[in-house]
Amino acid sequence: MKNLKTIAVALFVAVASISVNAQTKKIDTKASTIKWVGKKVTGEHSGTVNFKDGAVVFKGKKLAGGSFTVDMTSLTATDLTGEYQGKLNGHLKADDFFGTDKYPTATLVFKKIGSKAKDIYNVTADLTIKGITKPVNFDITVKGNTATTAFNVDRTKYDIKYGSGNFFEGLGDKTINDEFELAVALKF
């Protein structure tokens, strides 16, 4: 019985020290950025979308987790102004793109993290857009209180098929690439 108590105390101390080492850092949603680029046969559009909230988790100095919510209603083109910007923003928020009235947020949750090099991690995460969750993979660089990454997302996996040459014939120069690019800078 005494040995059992000793083992239980040792196990409790070990678990407590592990949880003490984990540190969650909330992101600064105003200073953190998401920039996007969508390309088509005749050019491209670029813009931003804002974080609603998010946090990264560290165990010691190593990245151990992350979870983020994006405010899809903040989606905006930055390469246009005036009427043309309004039209593009309206179309991107419409049901045939991101459907922001029905799906006002998107989420990204880190599921697997591997160390690739000093300050560089390979992350597999669950990305949810329009209520559809699919895995994405990317490298992220963490230095001090910042983290940066860039990766592509195949929009058709999230039922965003508008203008896709893989789903519609005869689009010609109106074809839109299936993948869009994201560049993310986190401040925490």
N, C-alpha and C positions, 0 to 999 in steps of 0.2 A: 504494500500500500504506500509506503514511504517513497519507493522508487517511482510509482505512478504519479505521485504529487510532484516529485522532482522533474519528471519528464513533462508534465503538464505546465509547470512554471517555465521551464526552458522553452517549450513551444510557444507559450504566450509571449515571452520576451523576444523571441525570434520574429514572430508575426508583428509585434508592436514596433520593432526596429525597422522592419520592411515598410510598414505604413508611414512611419515618421519620415523615411527617406523620400517618399513620394510627395511631390509638390505640384499643385495645380496653379497655373498662372493664367488669369483672364487676359484676353487680348484687349487692346485699346481699339475699339471699333471705329473711332474717328481717325486714328493714325494708320490703321491697317487698310490695305487696298486690294481690290481685285480688278484687274484690267482684262478685257476680252478682245479678241479679234476674230471676226467671222469673214471668211473669204468666199468669193464667187468667181466665176469665169472672167467677169469684166472688172474686177477690183476687190475691194474689201471694205468693211466697216469696223470701227473700233469703239470701245466705250468702257464703262465701269458699272459695277454693281457693288452694293455695300453690305458689310457684315451687320447682322442683327446682334449676335453674340458669339462667343467662342472661348475656348481655353486650350492650352497645351499642358501636358503633364510630363514631369521629369522625375526620374529616380536618380538621385544624385545629380550629376551633370548630363545624364543621358536622356534623350527624348524617349518617352514611354507611352504617350497617348495624345489624343487631340480630338476635339469635337467642335463643330462650327455650324452656325445657322446663318444663312444668307437671306437678306431681304430682297426678294425677286421684284418687288414693286419699285425698287430704286434703280432698276435696270435702265441705262440710258446710253445713247450713242454720243460720243464726244467728237466725232469727225464731221458732224453736220451741225447746222444751226437752224433756227427758225422753223418754218413750215416743214421742211424736209426731215429735220430731226424729230419733230412731233409725229410725222407719219411713220417713220421707222420705229420710234419708241412704241407707238400704238400697235404696230404690227408685231413687234417682238413680244409684247405683253398679251397679244391675242391668243386664242385657243390653238391656232395652227403653229404657234411657236411655244412660248413658255406658259401661257394660260395663267397669268398672275392673279386674276380674280379668284380662281378656284384653288390655285397653288401659290400662295403668297411667299412661301419660303422654300429653300432648298437646304439640304444638310450634307455635311461631310463628316464621317466618323472614322478615325484611324482604327484599323483592325490588326495590322501586323507591321512591325517596325524592325528593320535590320540596319545595323551599322555598316556603312559602305566605305567610309574613309573618315578622317578627322573632321568633325562637324557636319558630315554628310550622312543622311539616312535614306534608306529606300523604304517607302511606305506603300502598303496596300490599304485602301480605304473603301468604305461604302459611300457612294455618292447617290443621293436621292434628289431627283428632279421630276416634277409632275407626278409625285407619288410612286415613282418607279425607282427601285434601288438596284444599282449595278456596281461591281468593283472597278476601281481605277487604281493605277499604279504610277508612282512618281518619286523622284528624288527631291529631298528638301534639305536645305543648308541652314543650320542653326548657329548663330554667333551672338553671344551676349543675350540681349533681350529682343532679338529679331530672328525671323525665319523667312526664307524665300524659296519659292518653287515656281516652276512653269511646266504645264502639261496640257495635252490635248484631250478633248472630250468628244466622243462620237454621239452627236445629238440624236441620231436615229434610234439608239438604244433606249431613249427616253420618250419615244413616240413623237419626236419632232422631225417630221418627214417633209415638210414644206420645201419645195424646190430641190429635192434630192434626186440626182440622176440615177440612183439605185432603185428608186420607187416610181419615178415618172419618166415617160419617154417624151422626146421632142422638146425638151426645155432649152436646148441650144445654149445661147449665152446668158440665159436666166438661171442656169444651174448654180446651186449653192453647195459649197463643200459640206460633207457630212460632219467633219470635225471642226470644232472651234478651239481657239487657243486661250488658255488662261495664264496670267502672270499674277502671282499672289505674294504680297509682302505683309507679314505679320509683325506687329509691335506689341510687346507684353511686358 
